[in-house]
Amino acid sequence: MEKYTCSICGHTYNPDKGEPQQNIPPGREFTDLPDNWQCPVCGASKKNFKKE
């Protein structure tokens, strides 16, 4: 599973951990997140994330 990092704040979405504060369970790929998903830290849109 690939990690993606926010180019605005540096937050990394790790699919092995998910995003518990957003009720996103471990195992969900970044590409499977909804298009309107936002960074839980700074609110940046999904398009601002880059694959590591």
C-alpha positions in Angstrom: 0.0 0.0 0.0 1.3 3.4 -1.0 1.5 6.4 1.3 0.6 9.9 0.2 1.8 13.2 1.7 0.0 16.6 1.8 2.1 19.1 -0.1 0.6 21.9 2.1 1.3 20.6 5.7 3.3 17.4 5.3 0.6 15.1 6.8 1.0 11.6 5.5 -1.9 9.3 4.7 -0.9 5.8 5.6 -3.4 3.2 4.4 -2.0 0.7 7.0 -3.4 3.0 9.7 -6.3 4.7 8.0 -7.6 8.0 9.5 -9.3 7.1 12.8 -10.4 10.7 13.4 -12.3 10.6 10.1 -13.6 7.0 10.6 -11.5 5.7 7.8 -10.4 2.2 8.7 -7.0 0.7 8.2 -6.6 -1.0 4.8 -8.3 1.7 2.7 -6.1 2.8 -0.2 -5.7 6.5 -0.8 -7.1 6.1 -4.3 -10.3 4.7 -2.8 -11.0 7.8 -0.7 -13.8 10.0 -2.0 -12.8 12.8 -4.3 -14.0 15.4 -1.8 -11.8 13.9 1.0 -9.7 16.6 2.8 -6.5 16.5 4.8 -7.5 16.0 8.5 -4.7 18.5 9.6 -5.0 21.5 7.2 -8.2 20.8 5.1 -6.3 20.6 1.8 -8.0 18.7 -1.0 -7.0 15.3 -2.1 -5.3 16.7 -5.2 -2.7 18.3 -2.9 -1.4 14.9 -1.9 1.6 13.4 -3.6 2.6 9.7 -3.7 5.7 8.9 -1.7 
